[in-house]
Amino acid sequence: TGGAASFAVTDGFAVFQGPNYALAKTLQCWRATLLVQQGVPVSMNMAPGSRTDSVQHSWQAAAAIEGMAWFEPLRAFDPGFVAATMAVLLLWDLSPAGVAAQKGLGNPGELVVSNSVHGGFARCAYTSESIGKVAFVVGSLGYRA
């Protein structure tokens, strides 16, 4: 659109992910932003919380992701759904229409949020850190929302 856009910014990092994860994600966003400004098509979409193998590998993370459903509007998704959704967004981003949309971004932050599938975090009143312990306890006890 080229005009001023209004969008929410969320603190999506959790301490247990560690500083290397935070740095890697920040560098990924910076790199994508630079490439778009140079006219290179990129795909930089936020995926929702998912029950992937890497999350399920840690019983603490698995419990927390199940417990987060108690905090509206948060949801965790199955990996197959997330993979299919993100594949469609990738194809869109690299299509002629998607590339044209990237050229019209008024703010570099729009690159990440314009096609995000945030699972509710962008509309939630809480940060992942503020609900993490409660979500972990609820998920550990097996409560499902």
Salt bridges, closest charged atoms under 4 A:
GLU66 OE2 - ARG51 NE 2.39
GLU72 OE2 - ARG75 NH2 3.09
ASP78 OD1 - ARG51 NH1 3.01
